[in-house]
Amino acid sequence: MTGAALPAPRITAKQRPGDRIFSSAAVLAGSLILVTLAAVTIFLIAQGIPGILAEPGETTILRDRDFWSYVGPLAFGTLWAAALALVMATPLSVGIALFISHFAPRRLAQVLGYVIDLLAAVPSVVFGLWGGLVLAPLVRPMYAWLTENAGWIPIFNGQASATGRTILTAAIVLAVMILPIMTAINREVFLQTPRLHEEAALALGSTRWEMIRMAVLPFGRAGMVSAAMLGLGRALGETMAVAMVLSPSTVVSFFVLGSTNPNTIAANIALSFPEAYGAGVNVLIATGLVLFVVTFVVNALARYVVNRRREFSGAN
């Protein structure tokens, strides 16, 4: 009787110098992301805590308020403007992406894809100039009509601004700014829908819209959420466009057509930082820490939603 067969020796590939260099570079690049994030976090916490603990009247920025009374309206304005922009941009981006991926002829789809990509490269200051000088005067009649005919809706109930520089105008500019990146992501996600799913739906007698509703949209749901959250992240941190369009004040108001509008954290930092000194700089850095936390929470929620949909794939 022979003994038990010995396991075959494990064959390992010989490490070449190029392999070691590439793997080391990849590890270094991944580590730099964590190091950069940790450095930003440490800086914001170290420089922001003195601003959070600043007493009322200690700085010209706080005046007679404490830090939380100062940052509360700014956080509200940031979330309110970004939410309005996301509500307007999400259906538009999905519709444009569906038209490019499933309805437009090939040549027209290519041209529209180039235009969308080019729109994403426009600087934010250009959008700010367009919003303040072109869009604001154009929307004044519409705002007056909304207050007169749709005043029963709380967000339209009040006196419309005579300049058109309102939180809704800023939200429209933000929606235009985040539209290209959201459309590009949705387009690529919709194009990844398995061809067999689409053909099977059409073979069963579905119309093109029914095929999109049953095959394309469910497959791209996680990508649509990712696109929306990426657009929301940019809207939360946008500075110059909001600062150039909005006539801000430290208020909490859901009325979107008035001359008194809440400001955003990013725009407030850009407008106040040149004149800040001493503890005032720490207060502005502390507001940046609040924005950092809000953005982190939003992205964490988006990642949670995307991971819940990860089990659905084209092979299921």
Secondary structure, 3 states (H helix, E strand, C coil): CCCCCCCCCCCCCCCCHHHHHHHHHHHHHHHHHHHHHHHHHHHHHHHHHHHHCCCCCCCCCCCCCCHHHHHHHHHHHHHHHHHHHHHHHHHHHHHHHHHHHHHCCHHHHHHHHHHHHHHCCCCHHHHHHHHHHHHHHHHHHHHHHHHHHCCCCHHHCCCCCCCCCCHHHHHHHHHHHHHHHHHHHHHHHHHCCCHHHHHHHHHCCCCHHHHHHHHHHHHCHHHHHHHHHHHHHHHHHCCHHHHHHCCEECCCCCCCCCCCEECCHHHHHHHHHHHCCCHHHHHHHHHHHHHHHHHHHHHHHHHHHHHHCCCCCCCC
